[in-house]
Amino acid sequence: MEIKIIRSRNRSKTIQARMVQGVMEVRAPAGMSDKELQPHIERLRRRLERKQARKTLDDVGLEQRAQALNQQYFGGKLEWNSIRWVTNQNKRYGSCTPADKTIRISHRIASMPAFVRDYVIVHELAHLLEANHGPDFWKLVYQYERTERACGYLMAVGIEDLEL
């Protein structure tokens, strides 16, 4: 992401960022050093990326894919109140609250291969029947024939993230 820093003598403390024609424009106090500014730029960059990602995610499409996977792997018997993309899950790929019947899928998997997205959806759907990760849960998940491959992919992504 291209970043343009605009320093102002009128600013004393606040730092602000916005996207202008594909460039992240950062407004900062004139007296702030590059070293002081860097952590703020990184935090603002992540925030803008999440905001942009949220705009492109389609909850309706996610709902339709979950319904199709429900039919294919659970005989259509599962019901949920909501399934939606979220941008605040940076350590998990998805989560399910069985008591509320709500499922949240991290925006990070939106750009991953379809078989990985499907695995995460099946994994979270299975939590509607089995809240824990016990043997009965994994029997449900392993109905999805690409479970091992998807887990391997996610493990590799996790290792890459650790190496950064």
Secondary structure, DSSP 8 states (H G I E B T S, - for coil): --EEEEEETT-SS--EEEEETTEEEEEEETT--HHHHHHHHHHHHHHHHHHHHHHH--HHHHHHHHHHHHHHHHTT----SEEEEESS-SS-SEEEETTTTEEEEEGGGGGS-HHHHHHHHHHHHHTTT-SS-SHHHHHHHTTSTTHHHHHHHHHHHHHHHHH-
